[in-house]
Amino acid sequence: MSALLTKSEIADGYDKIAEVLAMSPKFYRLCASLIAPKTTSGGGVLDIGCGQGLQLAEIHRLCPNAILHGMDISPKLVDLARQHVPSGHFQTGDADNLAYADAQFDVVVMTEVLEHLADPVLALTQIKRVLKPGGWLLMTVPNRDWLRYEWYLGNRKAYQPVDDKWYRVAEVRGYLDQAGFEVRRITGAENFYFGGGLPRLLEKLALSIFPRLQRKMKRAIYLSQKLQ
């Protein structure tokens, strides 16, 4: 893979595609369903790399009394997020240096951000700082263990022009351990292969019989808790 983009290049890249590229509604629903049970009424939720605000909008649907905050490096995405979640609190910012108070949030969500960071443990340590004791982190990462990864390398620009690095499941788990998190659950999102029909039905059957195949899907999802 090429060298990591600079923060300015990442911001400019996402500004250019802000209105045309997002994860699927199904992806946001899945992530919201995993974190909603950890979100209390009146609790604070921070979405780092909030994009268009679609993930926070889904969390709001399930947890209407949560206090929602969003941050993104792209000013244009922050503007779109404000439109999608008018009750939220948004700002531009940097995951390596979060402009929030210690122990401010009950829940932090960070989807598809770690792959852009030069020092994953630094960002995770910042997340730990802004989480309350026992707080929860839901994080998703492009999965280097995906069954179709080698094929994707030759076609990635057609799907995600700003992606930088993909991580193996064990590698990300090690980063979370270093930062002081206990991994409670690892699951997957999206699919083994693109498309639907019979291959998709067979995929769902395989996942129901062999749950560990979740770790071979395109996105890996980590539900982790801040150690006391």
DOLUM-829821 format. One record per residue: residue number from 1; x, y, z of N, C-alpha, C in turn. Coordinates in pm, 1 decimal, decimal comma. Atoms other than C-alpha are relative to their C-alpha. Layout:
REM DOLUM-829821
seq / n_px / n_py / n_pz / ca_px / ca_py / ca_pz / c_px / c_py / c_pz
NUM / X / Y / Z / X / Y / Z / X / Y / Z .
...
REM end
This chain:
REM DOLUM-829821
seq / n_px / n_py / n_pz / ca_px / ca_py / ca_pz / c_px / c_py / c_pz
1 / 84,5 / -119,0 / 0,0 / 0,0 / 0,0 / 0,0 / 88,6 / 124,7 / 0,0 .
2 / -73,5 / -124,7 / 0,8 / 107,0 / 362,0 / -48,7 / 10,0 / 56,3 / 140,6 .
3 / -18,6 / -62,7 / -130,2 / 222,4 / 581,6 / 236,9 / -128,9 / 68,6 / 43,3 .
4 / 117,1 / -67,8 / -52,8 / -38,8 / 730,9 / 464,8 / -7,9 / 142,3 / -53,4 .
5 / 21,9 / -137,4 / 39,5 / -190,3 / 1054,0 / 341,6 / 19,4 / 92,6 / 119,4 .
6 / -5,6 / -98,2 / -107,1 / -133,0 / 1370,0 / 539,7 / -142,3 / 32,8 / 44,6 .
7 / 132,4 / -37,3 / -50,2 / -420,0 / 1501,1 / 751,8 / -68,5 / 99,1 / -92,5 .
8 / 56,8 / -96,5 / 93,8 / -469,3 / 1788,1 / 509,4 / -50,6 / -69,5 / -126,7 .
9 / 42,8 / 74,9 / 118,4 / -487,6 / 1545,2 / 215,3 / -126,7 / -80,8 / 28,2 .
10 / 120,5 / 75,5 / -36,8 / -742,4 / 1332,5 / 399,8 / -121,3 / 91,8 / 4,6 .
11 / 110,5 / -95,8 / -9,2 / -958,7 / 1636,0 / 479,2 / -44,2 / 45,1 / -138,5 .
12 / 33,0 / -43,8 / 135,6 / -940,6 / 1759,0 / 118,6 / -67,3 / -112,3 / -79,2 .
13 / 58,5 / 113,5 / 71,4 / -1015,6 / 1410,2 / -13,9 / -143,9 / -24,1 / 37,4 .
14 / 137,4 / 22,0 / -43,1 / -1327,2 / 1371,8 / 196,0 / -90,0 / 118,4 / -31,3 .
15 / 79,6 / -114,6 / 44,3 / -1443,2 / 1726,1 / 118,9 / -50,4 / -22,5 / -142,8 .
16 / 35,2 / 18,6 / 141,0 / -1444,8 / 1627,5 / -250,1 / -110,2 / -104,9 / -18,5 .
17 / 98,5 / 108,1 / 16,4 / -1657,6 / 1315,9 / -195,9 / -106,8 / 3,0 / 107,9 .
18 / 86,7 / -6,4 / -118,3 / -1860,3 / 1435,8 / 103,9 / -145,8 / -31,3 / -31,2 .
19 / 141,9 / 14,9 / 30,6 / -2195,9 / 1433,7 / -71,1 / -32,5 / -126,7 / -77,5 .
20 / 26,4 / 113,9 / 89,2 / -2152,5 / 1115,7 / -275,4 / 41,5 / -134,4 / 58,2 .
21 / -50,7 / 127,3 / -50,6 / -1985,9 / 853,0 / -55,9 / -30,7 / -13,8 / 148,4 .
22 / 25,9 / 32,8 / -140,7 / -2102,9 / 694,1 / 269,1 / -13,8 / -151,1 / 9,9 .
23 / 26,2 / 141,6 / -19,4 / -2137,6 / 350,7 / 419,4 / -148,2 / -27,2 / -23,2 .
24 / 138,4 / 34,7 / 28,1 / -2461,0 / 162,2 / 358,4 / -88,0 / 21,1 / 123,3 .
25 / 91,3 / -9,9 / -115,4 / -2769,7 / 220,6 / 579,0 / 2,8 / -125,4 / 87,2 .
26 / -7,1 / 125,1 / -75,8 / -2744,2 / -146,2 / 679,3 / 119,2 / -0,2 / 95,9 .
27 / -119,3 / -8,0 / -84,1 / -2393,4 / -84,5 / 814,5 / -26,2 / 88,1 / 121,3 .
28 / 28,7 / -90,3 / -111,4 / -2507,9 / 210,4 / 1024,9 / -100,5 / -61,2 / 97,3 .
29 / 98,8 / 64,9 / -88,0 / -2804,5 / 14,3 / 1158,1 / 67,1 / -106,1 / 86,3 .
30 / -69,7 / 103,6 / -75,8 / -2577,4 / -272,8 / 1260,2 / 82,3 / 61,3 / 113,0 .
31 / -83,5 / -63,0 / -102,8 / -2334,1 / -47,2 / 1444,6 / -85,3 / 60,7 / 110,4 .
32 / 87,6 / -60,3 / -100,3 / -2615,4 / 139,9 / 1618,1 / -62,8 / -106,0 / 89,2 .
33 / 61,5 / 106,1 / -79,9 / -2776,7 / -185,6 / 1729,3 / 98,1 / -59,4 / 100,7 .
34 / -101,6 / 53,4 / -90,8 / -2448,3 / -297,5 / 1887,5 / 29,4 / 94,8 / 115,3 .
35 / -38,4 / -96,4 / -103,7 / -2385,3 / 24,1 / 2079,0 / -119,8 / 52,6 / 78,0 .
36 / 118,2 / -54,9 / -68,2 / -2743,0 / 123,5 / 2170,3 / -19,9 / -57,9 / 140,4 .
37 / 18,0 / 52,0 / -135,8 / -2760,9 / -118,1 / 2469,1 / 98,2 / 57,1 / 101,8 .
38 / -100,0 / -59,4 / -89,5 / -2454,8 / 57,2 / 2613,9 / -23,3 / 150,1 / 20,6 .
39 / 25,8 / -143,2 / -0,1 / -2605,2 / 405,1 / 2568,0 / -116,7 / 30,8 / 93,0 .
40 / 102,4 / -29,9 / -99,2 / -2799,8 / 543,9 / 2865,1 / -74,4 / 128,3 / -35,5 .
41 / 76,6 / -123,2 / 17,9 / -3069,3 / 811,2 / 2866,1 / 78,2 / 117,0 / 59,2 .
42 / -78,0 / -114,6 / -44,9 / -2890,5 / 1144,4 / 2890,3 / 149,4 / -20,0 / -6,8 .
43 / -142,3 / 28,1 / 10,8 / -2554,9 / 978,8 / 2828,4 / 62,7 / 68,5 / -120,0 .
44 / -70,5 / -65,9 / 108,3 / -2292,4 / 1139,2 / 2609,2 / 59,3 / -98,7 / -98,0 .
45 / -51,8 / 83,8 / 108,8 / -2202,2 / 982,2 / 2273,7 / 83,1 / 87,5 / -92,1 .
46 / -87,0 / -70,4 / 93,9 / -1910,1 / 1097,0 / 2058,8 / 27,9 / -89,3 / -119,8 .
47 / -34,0 / 69,5 / 124,5 / -1871,7 / 990,3 / 1694,8 / 121,9 / 69,2 / -60,0 .
48 / -125,5 / -53,1 / 55,6 / -1510,4 / 1042,8 / 1582,0 / 7,6 / -39,7 / -146,7 .
49 / 10,5 / 26,1 / 142,7 / -1495,8 / 1076,6 / 1205,3 / -144,9 / -18,7 / -37,3 .
50 / 145,8 / 17,2 / 8,2 / -1870,3 / 1133,8 / 1203,2 / -53,7 / 5,6 / -141,7 .
51 / 46,7 / -3,1 / 137,9 / -1887,6 / 1187,1 / 827,4 / -123,6 / 87,6 / -15,4 .
52 / 122,3 / -74,4 / 27,5 / -2230,6 / 1299,6 / 711,6 / -98,1 / -0,3 / 117,4 .
53 / 89,0 / 7,0 / -115,2 / -2380,9 / 1226,7 / 1053,6 / -99,8 / -112,7 / -5,6 .
54 / 99,7 / 105,7 / 18,1 / -2567,8 / 918,7 / 932,0 / 4,8 / -103,2 / 112,4 .
55 / -9,3 / 92,8 / -112,4 / -2433,3 / 696,4 / 1209,8 / -65,3 / 58,7 / 124,8 .
56 / 62,9 / -63,9 / -115,6 / -2535,8 / 945,5 / 1477,3 / -151,5 / 9,8 / -16,7 .
57 / 144,7 / -3,8 / 24,0 / -2877,5 / 980,4 / 1315,4 / -64,0 / -133,4 / 35,2 .
58 / 52,5 / 132,4 / -32,7 / -2926,3 / 604,4 / 1350,6 / 4,4 / -24,9 / 150,3 .
59 / -6,7 / 12,4 / -145,4 / -2808,4 / 612,6 / 1712,5 / -111,0 / 82,5 / 65,0 .
60 / 108,0 / -84,4 / -52,9 / -3052,4 / 898,0 / 1777,0 / -135,4 / -68,4 / -12,5 .
61 / 126,8 / 71,1 / 18,9 / -3333,9 / 686,6 / 1636,8 / -21,5 / -103,9 / 109,8 .
62 / 10,5 / 103,1 / -102,7 / -3259,9 / 410,1 / 1888,0 / 11,6 / 56,6 / 141,6 .
63 / -27,6 / -58,9 / -132,5 / -3149,4 / 636,4 / 2176,8 / -31,2 / 149,6 / -5,7 .
64 / 34,6 / -140,8 / 24,3 / -3343,7 / 963,6 / 2139,7 / 41,2 / 95,7 / 110,5 .
65 / -36,6 / -88,1 / -110,6 / -3236,8 / 1096,0 / 2479,8 / 150,6 / 11,0 / 22,1 .
66 / -145,4 / -12,4 / -11,3 / -2862,5 / 1053,8 / 2430,3 / 44,4 / 137,7 / -47,6 .
67 / -57,7 / -128,3 / 40,1 / -2651,7 / 1368,6 / 2399,7 / 109,0 / -29,1 / -102,4 .
68 / -83,4 / 42,6 / 111,8 / -2480,9 / 1340,3 / 2062,4 / 101,8 / 106,1 / -38,6 .
69 / -109,1 / -84,5 / 45,8 / -2145,1 / 1486,4 / 1962,0 / 64,7 / -67,4 / -120,5 .
70 / -69,8 / 52,8 / 116,3 / -1967,4 / 1447,2 / 1630,7 / 119,8 / 85,0 / -35,8 .
71 / -122,8 / -68,6 / 38,4 / -1620,6 / 1536,5 / 1505,9 / 52,9 / -61,8 / -128,5 .
72 / -59,4 / 51,0 / 123,6 / -1460,4 / 1507,7 / 1164,2 / 108,0 / 96,0 / -45,5 .
73 / -109,0 / -81,6 / 51,4 / -1146,4 / 1633,1 / 996,0 / -42,4 / 81,7 / -121,4 .
74 / 50,1 / -66,6 / 120,0 / -1350,7 / 1743,1 / 691,8 / -106,1 / 103,9 / 37,2 .
75 / 101,1 / -101,4 / -30,4 / -1533,2 / 2076,5 / 737,6 / -131,1 / -20,7 / -76,4 .
76 / 121,7 / 20,2 / 78,0 / -1776,1 / 1990,6 / 459,9 / -84,9 / -111,7 / 58,6 .
77 / 75,6 / 107,9 / -63,2 / -1873,0 / 1663,2 / 628,0 / -64,1 / 46,5 / 130,6 .
78 / 58,5 / -53,3 / -122,9 / -1927,3 / 1846,2 / 957,1 / -125,3 / 81,5 / -31,2 .
79 / 118,8 / -76,2 / 39,3 / -2168,0 / 2083,4 / 781,4 / -115,5 / -92,6 / -36,3 .
80 / 105,5 / 95,0 / 35,4 / -2359,9 / 1787,8 / 637,3 / -54,9 / -70,5 / 123,7 .
81 / 43,8 / 66,4 / -123,1 / -2370,2 / 1618,2 / 977,7 / -96,0 / 88,4 / 79,3 .
82 / 91,1 / -91,9 / -69,9 / -2530,1 / 1926,5 / 1131,9 / -138,7 / -2,1 / -62,7 .
83 / 129,4 / 5,1 / 68,2 / -2803,1 / 1903,9 / 869,9 / -74,5 / -129,4 / 33,1 .
84 / 64,3 / 128,8 / -24,5 / -2869,9 / 1533,7 / 936,3 / -37,8 / -20,0 / 146,6 .
85 / 28,9 / 15,1 / -143,6 / -2863,5 / 1562,7 / 1317,1 / -3,7 / 140,2 / 62,0 .
86 / 5,7 / -138,3 / -48,5 / -2983,0 / 1913,8 / 1410,6 / 20,3 / 13,4 / 150,4 .
87 / -15,6 / -7,5 / -145,4 / -2979,1 / 1830,9 / 1782,8 / 141,7 / -32,0 / 46,5 .
88 / -135,2 / 39,0 / -37,5 / -2615,2 / 1719,1 / 1775,0 / 93,0 / 118,5 / 15,2 .
89 / -104,1 / -100,8 / -20,1 / -2302,9 / 1910,6 / 1867,9 / 120,9 / -43,1 / -82,5 .
90 / -101,0 / 41,1 / 96,6 / -2039,3 / 1908,8 / 1593,5 / 116,1 / 99,1 / -5,5 .
91 / -117,6 / -83,3 / 19,4 / -1688,7 / 2038,5 / 1534,2 / 99,2 / -71,5 / -90,3 .
92 / -112,8 / 59,7 / 70,5 / -1391,7 / 1984,4 / 1307,1 / 108,0 / -30,5 / 102,2 .
93 / -101,0 / 36,5 / -97,0 / -1105,3 / 1812,9 / 1480,0 / 86,3 / -114,9 / -46,7 .
94 / -105,1 / 96,6 / 28,0 / -825,2 / 1560,9 / 1493,8 / -8,8 / -112,7 / 102,8 .
95 / 11,6 / 114,1 / -90,8 / -853,5 / 1211,5 / 1641,2 / 122,7 / -16,7 / 88,1 .
96 / -122,2 / 10,6 / -79,9 / -496,0 / 1239,0 / 1768,1 / 4,0 / 98,6 / 116,3 .
97 / -1,1 / -104,5 / -103,1 / -580,2 / 1538,9 / 1987,3 / -143,2 / 47,1 / 22,5 .
98 / 142,5 / -27,3 / -16,7 / -944,0 / 1533,4 / 2094,8 / -22,4 / 121,2 / 90,8 .
99 / 27,1 / -123,9 / -74,0 / -1074,4 / 1871,6 / 2211,5 / -121,7 / -18,1 / 90,7 .
100 / 108,1 / 28,8 / -94,7 / -1297,6 / 1722,6 / 2482,3 / 60,8 / -24,5 / 137,3 .
101 / -46,8 / 15,0 / -137,4 / -1274,3 / 1698,5 / 2858,6 / 24,0 / -146,4 / 33,7 .
102 / -20,0 / 134,8 / -52,3 / -1147,9 / 1393,5 / 3043,6 / -133,5 / -56,3 / 49,8 .
103 / 118,4 / 71,4 / -51,5 / -1421,2 / 1136,9 / 3119,7 / -130,3 / 71,1 / -34,8 .
104 / 119,4 / -73,8 / 40,5 / -1680,8 / 1332,8 / 2922,5 / -110,2 / -90,4 / -54,6 .
105 / 96,9 / 78,6 / 75,7 / -1851,4 / 1050,1 / 2730,6 / -20,2 / -139,4 / 58,3 .
106 / 33,2 / 137,6 / -36,2 / -2026,7 / 723,5 / 2807,2 / 36,3 / -96,0 / -112,8 .
107 / -19,6 / 82,9 / 119,1 / -1981,0 / 594,7 / 2452,0 / 77,5 / 79,5 / -103,6 .
108 / -67,0 / -56,8 / 117,4 / -1742,0 / 666,3 / 2165,7 / -17,2 / -97,5 / -115,4 .
109 / 11,0 / 77,3 / 123,9 / -1802,1 / 544,7 / 1810,8 / 105,2 / 52,0 / -96,8 .
110 / -99,2 / -40,5 / 100,3 / -1524,6 / 546,6 / 1550,1 / -2,3 / -102,7 / -112,5 .
111 / 13,7 / 92,7 / 111,5 / -1611,3 / 384,1 / 1219,3 / 86,0 / 45,1 / -117,8 .
112 / -80,2 / -20,2 / 121,3 / -1361,8 / 358,1 / 932,2 / 89,0 / 123,6 / 12,0 .
113 / -90,5 / -112,2 / -24,5 / -1110,0 / 604,1 / 1078,7 / 141,9 / -48,2 / 26,6 .
114 / -132,7 / 44,5 / -43,7 / -820,5 / 401,1 / 1221,8 / 96,9 / -16,4 / -116,1 .
115 / -86,6 / 25,2 / 114,7 / -688,3 / 323,4 / 874,3 / 67,9 / 125,9 / -53,0 .
116 / -59,4 / -125,7 / 44,6 / -607,8 / 691,2 / 820,9 / 104,8 / 54,5 / 97,2 .
117 / -80,9 / -56,7 / -107,4 / -403,5 / 736,5 / 1138,9 / 141,2 / -57,0 / 0,6 .
118 / -139,5 / 43,6 / -2,9 / -24,6 / 724,1 / 1162,0 / 32,0 / -77,3 / 126,8 .
119 / -26,9 / 62,8 / -129,3 / -32,6 / 615,8 / 1528,9 / -132,6 / -43,4 / 63,1 .
120 / 129,2 / 43,7 / -52,2 / -342,7 / 407,8 / 1614,4 / -8,5 / 4,1 / 152,3 .
121 / 5,2 / 4,8 / -146,2 / -249,5 / 371,1 / 1981,8 / -16,0 / 140,0 / 58,1 .
122 / 16,4 / -137,5 / -46,4 / -222,6 / 748,7 / 2022,6 / -147,0 / 40,2 / -2,3 .
123 / 141,8 / -35,4 / 9,1 / -580,3 / 796,9 / 1899,9 / -83,3 / -78,6 / 100,6 .
124 / 76,2 / 81,2 / -95,3 / -710,0 / 509,2 / 2112,4 / 24,1 / 46,3 / 143,5 .
125 / -27,7 / -54,7 / -132,8 / -538,4 / 656,7 / 2417,0 / -78,4 / 128,3 / 23,7 .
126 / 83,6 / -119,2 / -10,4 / -715,8 / 985,5 / 2346,8 / -146,4 / -37,5 / 25,5 .
127 / 137,4 / 45,6 / -21,6 / -1045,9 / 798,7 / 2326,8 / -17,5 / -47,4 / 143,5 .
128 / 7,8 / 45,0 / -138,7 / -976,3 / 631,3 / 2658,3 / -8,7 / 118,7 / 95,6 .
129 / 0,9 / -117,3 / -86,9 / -910,5 / 972,5 / 2812,9 / -137,4 / 64,7 / 8,7 .
130 / 128,9 / -70,8 / -0,6 / -1247,1 / 1119,3 / 2708,1 / -116,2 / -89,9 / 41,6 .
131 / 104,7 / 91,7 / -47,6 / -1442,9 / 807,2 / 2810,4 / -4,1 / -3,3 / 152,3 .
132 / 16,6 / 20,3 / -143,2 / -1584,4 / 767,3 / 3157,2 / 51,6 / -139,7 / 37,4 .
133 / -37,5 / 135,5 / -42,4 / -1461,8 / 469,1 / 3363,0 / -109,2 / -100,5 / -36,9 .
134 / 97,4 / 99,5 / 44,5 / -1627,4 / 161,4 / 3220,2 / -71,0 / 36,2 / -128,3 .
135 / 64,0 / -42,5 / 123,9 / -1723,1 / 352,2 / 2904,2 / 30,7 / -93,8 / -116,4 .
136 / -4,9 / 94,1 / 112,4 / -1765,5 / 180,1 / 2569,6 / 49,6 / 65,9 / -128,0 .
137 / -46,2 / -39,7 / 131,5 / -1593,3 / 209,2 / 2233,0 / -47,9 / -100,9 / -102,8 .
138 / 31,3 / 82,8 / 115,9 / -1740,6 / 74,5 / 1910,7 / 82,2 / 52,6 / -116,8 .
139 / -91,2 / -40,6 / 106,7 / -1483,3 / 81,2 / 1633,1 / -8,3 / -99,4 / -114,7 .
140 / -5,8 / 87,0 / 117,2 / -1484,1 / -53,5 / 1278,9 / 123,0 / 35,9 / -83,1 .
141 / -125,4 / -14,6 / 73,8 / -1180,6 / -105,0 / 1056,2 / -5,9 / -87,0 / -125,2 .
142 / -14,1 / 88,4 / 116,0 / -1121,9 / -233,5 / 701,0 / 86,9 / -120,7 / 35,9 .
143 / -55,5 / 124,3 / -53,9 / -1027,1 / -594,9 / 758,0 / 99,6 / -64,8 / -96,7 .
144 / -105,7 / 62,1 / 82,2 / -695,7 / -722,6 / 618,3 / -19,7 / -151,3 / -11,0 .
145 / 28,0 / 143,6 / 4,8 / -818,6 / -1077,6 / 693,1 / -118,8 / -34,2 / -90,1 .
146 / 112,8 / 21,8 / 91,0 / -1107,6 / -1034,2 / 446,4 / 38,3 / -98,1 / -110,3 .
147 / -27,6 / 102,9 / 100,1 / -1132,4 / -1324,3 / 203,9 / 27,7 / 57,6 / -138,9 .
148 / -17,5 / -59,3 / 132,9 / -1138,9 / -1087,7 / -94,7 / 103,4 / 112,8 / -1,4 .
149 / -91,2 / -113,8 / -13,1 / -860,4 / -853,9 / 18,1 / 93,4 / 13,4 / -119,9 .
150 / -96,2 / -8,8 / 109,4 / -609,6 / -939,7 / -255,6 / -66,1 / 51,1 / -128,0 .
151 / 73,4 / -51,6 / 116,6 / -871,7 / -883,1 / -526,8 / -26,6 / 148,5 / 14,8 .
152 / 37,1 / -138,9 / -25,3 / -971,5 / -555,9 / -365,0 / 115,9 / 96,4 / -24,6 .
153 / -115,5 / -87,6 / 18,6 / -618,7 / -415,5 / -381,9 / 6,2 / 56,7 / -141,6 .
154 / -3,7 / -46,2 / 137,7 / -650,8 / -391,5 / -757,5 / -119,6 / 80,3 / -43,0 .
155 / 125,1 / -66,5 / 38,3 / -995,5 / -233,5 / -750,7 / -46,7 / 103,8 / 101,9 .
156 / 45,3 / -78,9 / -113,5 / -1008,6 / -25,3 / -432,9 / -41,3 / 142,2 / -35,6 .
157 / 29,8 / -139,6 / 31,2 / -1013,4 / 319,4 / -596,3 / -142,4 / 19,1 / -50,5 .
158 / 137,7 / -10,1 / 47,9 / -1352,0 / 242,3 / -748,8 / -100,0 / 4,3 / 114,6 .
159 / 91,8 / 10,9 / -112,7 / -1499,4 / 193,4 / -402,7 / 30,5 / 100,9 / 111,0 .
160 / -36,5 / -88,0 / -110,9 / -1306,2 / 410,0 / -154,9 / 131,9 / 67,2 / -34,5 .
161 / -122,5 / -63,9 / 48,9 / -1058,8 / 660,6 / -293,3 / 91,0 / 54,2 / 108,3 .
162 / -81,9 / -59,5 / -104,8 / -927,5 / 772,4 / 46,9 / 54,5 / -104,3 / 97,4 .
163 / -51,3 / 103,8 / -90,5 / -857,5 / 438,5 / 220,7 / 151,8 / -5,3 / -4,8 .
164 / -144,6 / 4,8 / -4,6 / -498,1 / 397,1 / 334,2 / 54,0 / -135,2 / 44,8 .
165 / -59,6 / 120,4 / -56,6 / -433,2 / 89,4 / 546,6 / -110,5 / -91,5 / 52,4 .
166 / 92,2 / 99,6 / -54,4 / -615,1 / -231,4 / 631,9 / 73,6 / -77,1 / 109,5 .
167 / -61,8 / 64,6 / -115,6 / -552,6 / -414,0 / 960,4 / -52,8 / -141,2 / 20,0 .
168 / 42,6 / 132,9 / -41,1 / -560,1 / -775,8 / 1065,7 / -70,5 / 8,3 / 135,3 .
169 / 79,1 / -0,7 / -122,8 / -800,4 / -860,6 / 1348,3 / 90,3 / -2,4 / 123,1 .
170 / -89,0 / 11,6 / -116,1 / -522,7 / -960,8 / 1587,0 / 80,0 / 128,1 / 21,8 .
171 / -77,2 / -123,6 / -9,6 / -331,0 / -641,2 / 1510,0 / -80,8 / 108,7 / 72,4 .
172 / 84,4 / -101,4 / -63,9 / -621,2 / -414,7 / 1608,2 / -26,4 / -35,8 / 145,2 .
173 / 19,8 / 41,9 / -139,5 / -687,7 / -619,5 / 1918,1 / 122,0 / 37,4 / 84,9 .
174 / -121,0 / -38,3 / -71,8 / -327,0 / -557,3 / 2019,2 / 4,2 / 149,2 / 28,9 .
175 / 5,3 / -144,2 / -23,4 / -370,7 / -182,0 / 1975,6 / -96,6 / 33,6 / 113,5 .
176 / 98,3 / -25,4 / -105,7 / -681,2 / -186,8 / 2195,0 / 54,8 / -41,0 / 136,5 .
177 / -61,9 / 43,4 / -125,5 / -496,9 / -383,5 / 2462,2 / 101,4 / 103,3 / 49,3 .
178 / -101,5 / -97,2 / -38,0 / -209,3 / -134,9 / 2458,3 / -61,0 / 128,9 / 54,5 .
179 / 63,4 / -126,3 / -39,5 / -446,5 / 159,6 / 2496,6 / -83,5 / -13,1 / 127,6 .
180 / 73,1 / 17,1 / -124,8 / -622,3 / 7,3 / 2799,6 / -146,2 / -34,6 / -16,5 .
181 / 137,3 / 44,6 / 23,3 / -937,9 / -143,3 / 2651,8 / -8,2 / -152,1 / 12,3 .
182 / 31,5 / 142,6 / -0,7 / -1093,6 / -483,9 / 2709,3 / -95,5 / -27,9 / -115,5 .
183 / 85,5 / 33,5 / 113,3 / -1232,5 / -628,5 / 2386,3 / -107,8 / -96,9 / 46,4 .
184 / 113,0 / 82,3 / -42,5 / -1578,5 / -767,4 / 2459,2 / -61,2 / -81,1 / -113,8 .
185 / 59,3 / 71,8 / 113,9 / -1685,8 / -868,0 / 2109,5 / 67,3 / 44,8 / -128,1 .
186 / -48,7 / -29,1 / 134,6 / -1544,6 / -889,9 / 1758,5 / -96,0 / -65,8 / -98,5 .
187 / 89,3 / 55,1 / 100,9 / -1781,8 / -932,6 / 1467,3 / 33,6 / 63,1 / -134,3 .
188 / -29,7 / -47,8 / 134,2 / -1799,7 / -848,0 / 1097,6 / -115,1 / 75,7 / -61,3 .
189 / 102,0 / -73,4 / 74,5 / -1986,7 / -627,2 / 854,3 / 30,9 / -9,6 / -148,2 .
190 / -3,3 / 13,1 / 144,4 / -2051,7 / -615,0 / 481,7 / 9,0 / -148,5 / -36,8 .
191 / 13,2 / 136,0 / 53,8 / -1962,6 / -940,9 / 307,1 / 135,1 / -58,0 / -40,9 .
192 / -118,2 / 63,7 / 57,3 / -1714,7 / -1189,0 / 169,1 / 17,6 / 41,2 / -145,9 .
193 / 0,5 / -29,5 / 142,2 / -1808,3 / -1117,7 / -192,8 / -101,9 / 108,7 / -28,8 .
194 / 97,0 / -99,9 / 40,1 / -1984,4 / -834,6 / -368,4 / -116,8 / -68,3 / -71,4 .
195 / 115,9 / 53,0 / 69,9 / -2334,1 / -892,7 / -500,0 / -95,5 / -72,5 / 91,6 .
196 / 104,7 / 66,8 / -76,7 / -2644,6 / -1076,9 / -388,8 / -31,4 / -135,9 / -58,0 .
197 / 42,9 / 126,4 / 55,8 / -2848,0 / -1372,9 / -502,0 / 45,8 / -119,8 / 81,9 .
198 / -37,3 / 124,9 / -66,1 / -2743,3 / -1729,9 / -423,8 / 130,4 / 11,9 / 79,1 .
199 / -122,5 / -11,6 / -80,7 / -2384,2 / -1641,9 / -316,0 / -23,8 / 68,1 / 134,3 .
200 / 28,7 / -69,4 / -125,3 / -2522,5 / -1402,1 / -56,1 / -76,5 / -90,1 / 96,3 .
201 / 74,3 / 92,6 / -86,0 / -2766,9 / -1663,9 / 74,8 / 93,0 / -105,2 / 59,3 .
202 / -96,3 / 98,2 / -49,6 / -2485,7 / -1918,4 / 101,7 / 91,8 / 61,5 / 105,3 .
203 / -83,8 / -70,0 / -97,0 / -2274,1 / -1661,4 / 282,5 / -71,0 / 11,2 / 134,5 .
204 / 76,0 / -11,9 / -124,5 / -2548,2 / -1599,3 / 539,8 / -10,0 / -135,1 / 71,2 .
205 / 7,6 / 134,1 / -59,2 / -2583,4 / -1974,8 / 592,8 / 132,5 / -36,8 / 65,8 .
206 / -132,1 / 31,3 / -55,3 / -2208,7 / -2015,0 / 643,9 / 25,4 / 77,3 / 129,1 .
207 / -20,3 / -82,1 / -119,5 / -2203,3 / -1728,9 / 895,8 / -80,6 / -52,0 / 118,1 .
208 / 83,0 / 52,0 / -108,7 / -2486,1 / -1885,7 / 1095,2 / 57,5 / -129,3 / 57,5 .
209 / -57,0 / 127,6 / -45,0 / -2303,5 / -2219,6 / 1113,4 / 137,7 / 20,2 / 62,8 .
210 / -137,2 / -24,3 / -47,1 / -1951,1 / -2082,6 / 1166,4 / 15,5 / 148,4 / 35,4 .
211 / -3,8 / -142,5 / -37,1 / -1971,8 / -1751,1 / 1358,6 / 137,3 / 64,1 / -12,6 .
212 / -133,0 / -60,4 / 8,7 / -1593,5 / -1703,1 / 1353,7 / 32,7 / 50,0 / -140,9 .
213 / -18,3 / -54,9 / 133,8 / -1623,7 / -1638,8 / 980,4 / -29,9 / 149,6 / -4,5 .
214 / 22,1 / -144,2 / -7,1 / -1744,2 / -1293,3 / 1086,8 / 132,6 / 75,4 / -11,4 .
215 / -130,2 / -66,9 / 1,2 / -1375,2 / -1211,8 / 1124,0 / 67,7 / -3,7 / -137,0 .
216 / -51,5 / 2,5 / 136,5 / -1323,2 / -1279,8 / 752,5 / -81,3 / 91,6 / -91,5 .
217 / 81,2 / -90,5 / 79,9 / -1573,0 / -1016,3 / 638,7 / 76,9 / 129,3 / -27,9 .
218 / -73,1 / -117,3 / 48,4 / -1478,8 / -687,8 / 476,5 / 29,8 / 100,2 / 111,1 .
219 / -19,2 / -90,8 / -112,5 / -1521,4 / -478,8 / 792,3 / 3,9 / -80,1 / 129,5 .
220 / -4,4 / 59,7 / -133,3 / -1419,7 / -586,8 / 1141,8 / -54,1 / 103,0 / 99,8 .
221 / 62,4 / -86,6 / -99,9 / -1620,9 / -442,6 / 1432,4 / 46,2 / -45,1 / 137,7 .
222 / -51,4 / 28,4 / -134,0 / -1474,3 / -420,5 / 1782,3 / -84,9 / 76,4 / 101,6 .
223 / 72,4 / -61,3 / -112,1 / -1691,8 / -356,1 / 2087,6 / 87,5 / -18,2 / 123,4 .
224 / -99,8 / 4,9 / -106,2 / -1455,2 / -268,5 / 2370,7 / -43,2 / 90,9 / 115,7 .
225 / 32,6 / -76,5 / -120,5 / -1476,5 / -131,5 / 2724,4 / 127,8 / 52,1 / 64,4 .
226 / -112,7 / -61,1 / -69,6 / -1242,3 / 107,5 / 2901,1 / 21,6 / -69,5 / 132,5 .
227 / -31,6 / 62,4 / -127,2 / -1065,9 / -67,0 / 3186,3 / -3,8 / 105,2 / 110,4 .
228 / 9,4 / -93,6 / -112,8 / -1120,2 / 90,3 / 3527,4 / 137,8 / 53,0 / 38,8 .
REM end
